[in-house]
Amino acid sequence: MIYLDHAATTPVDGRVLDAMRPFWTEKFGNPSSLYQLGGQAKLAVDQSRKNIAGLINARPEEIIFTAGGSESVNLAIFGVARNYRVAPPKSYHLIASAIEHHCVINSFKALAGEGYKISLAEVDKQGLVNIENLKKLIRPQTIFISLMYANNEIGTIEPIAEVGKWLEGLNRERQNQGLPRIIFHTDACQAAGFLNLNVNRLGVDLMTVNGSKIYGPKQSGFLYVKNGVNLKPLIYGGGQESGLRSGTENVAGIVGLAKALELAEKNRAKENRRVSDLRNFLIRAIKKAIPNVLLNGVDPTIIKVSSNKHQVIDKRLPNNINFTINGVEGEALMLYLDAYGISASTASACATGALDPSHVLLAIGRSQRQAKGSIRFSLGKNTTKKQLGYLIKILPGLVKQLRQVKNLK
Ligand SMILES: *Cc1c(COP(=O)(O)O)cnc(C)c1O
């Protein structure tokens, strides 16, 4: 088995599992219970919150635990939108990039159905948004911008800190004009483990992170909510998580998430160097071995990387490789690779079953046919050069075979 789909999900790290285990068994208490067993669980949740806050330069009370990335994103978007709904119904306006994850895009579509105005910001051929584009979309009634930190399909890293800085200035002007403040959210599900999550440096009001992409448990995640930013909850009940996410806490999941983020941060610099070298190797090898392919996203070979800082200047996630292979169905190639024990992905895992071409690839200018002829390899901490060597031995033959079949038809 060669697993090259870490952007879809990662296995749980053994150390994460060890940290979680007691909270399913002997330490199973409800954190809201006042006897010792509950206190033990509460302590673990509090400590996890503190640890995560420390890792992203936030305060503990700014961390709201959720059941994953999609829920955090929904809480951010609907939480802000519904908070403004309280005012007389005007058409409040929200902006996201055109290449956001489906949990953002489909939340926006739902809001549009409720009467909110939405805009999707264009990206360039590499998948980058620019501030000039965003500027043109701003209206007096704009209340929210969602821009992902790194794209899950093509690995493009968006200029979050730059947008954050611009918005800070813009919000000062808007305050003087009596206009609503624009809340800035970033979906950092793919960035966690690879990029700097310091919320002050990024200048974000809200940030989504999940556990299932960083060797933590699935259905774990948090939303960073900057002090002073008001949200309406999605889930009402006993008032857990500062009233923003009721329900008995997933104590084991929270402990696992904190442990996973701690480990990811500890190994980040070293892993980034190792994995980006593997990425560059595979990109070069595919270009060399297969004719008529197009790299989707930023070409790391044309970006200057200073001698020891890989992660800052390189605008592609260290673990992402995404190619359009002209004349091939990505779906078929994925299944062929699976027969050889290699797991890869055609677009985002969430879109499986749907045969729609990827909205991300269309947004960067690929045709429908090219978008369907694309494949993503996403590397992880267990990926070795030997595994990639095997892939590159198999892949050109499979592509040749599939292209011949297509020509016969
Ligand atoms: C995986 C992912 C999500 C969704 O997270 P879940 O935990 O699966 O709900 C959201 N955004 C991005 C960029 C992702 O990669």
Ligand as a Chemical Component Dictionary entry (heavy atoms), coordinates in Angstrom:
data_LIG
# 
_chem_comp.id                   LIG 
_chem_comp.type                 NON-POLYMER 
_chem_comp.pdbx_formal_charge   0 
_chem_comp.three_letter_code    LIG 
# 
loop_
_chem_comp_atom.comp_id 
_chem_comp_atom.atom_id 
_chem_comp_atom.alt_atom_id 
_chem_comp_atom.type_symbol 
_chem_comp_atom.charge 
_chem_comp_atom.model_Cartn_x 
_chem_comp_atom.model_Cartn_y 
_chem_comp_atom.model_Cartn_z 
_chem_comp_atom.pdbx_ordinal 
LIG C1 C1 C 0 -10.801 18.685 4.665 1  
LIG C2 C2 C 0 -11.062 20.121 4.500 2  
LIG C3 C3 C 0 -12.213 20.699 5.026 3  
LIG C4 C4 C 0 -13.293 19.890 5.711 4  
LIG O1 O1 O 0 -12.863 19.355 6.916 5  
LIG P1 P1 P 0 -13.689 18.143 7.589 6  
LIG O2 O2 O 0 -12.966 17.933 8.895 7  
LIG O3 O3 O 0 -13.585 16.986 6.666 8  
LIG O4 O4 O 0 -15.072 18.597 7.792 9  
LIG C5 C5 C 0 -12.385 22.038 4.865 10 
LIG N1 N1 N 0 -11.504 22.794 4.192 11 
LIG C6 C6 C 0 -10.382 22.276 3.664 12 
LIG C7 C7 C 0 -9.426  23.162 2.942 13 
LIG C8 C8 C 0 -10.130 20.922 3.797 14 
LIG O5 O5 O 0 -9.034  20.416 3.254 15 
# 
loop_
_chem_comp_bond.comp_id 
_chem_comp_bond.atom_id_1 
_chem_comp_bond.atom_id_2 
_chem_comp_bond.value_order 
_chem_comp_bond.pdbx_ordinal 
LIG C1 C2 SING 1  
LIG C2 C3 SING 2  
LIG C2 C8 DOUB 3  
LIG C3 C4 SING 4  
LIG C3 C5 DOUB 5  
LIG C4 O1 SING 6  
LIG O1 P1 SING 7  
LIG P1 O2 DOUB 8  
LIG P1 O3 SING 9  
LIG P1 O4 SING 10 
LIG C5 N1 SING 11 
LIG N1 C6 DOUB 12 
LIG C6 C7 SING 13 
LIG C6 C8 SING 14 
LIG C8 O5 SING 15 
# 
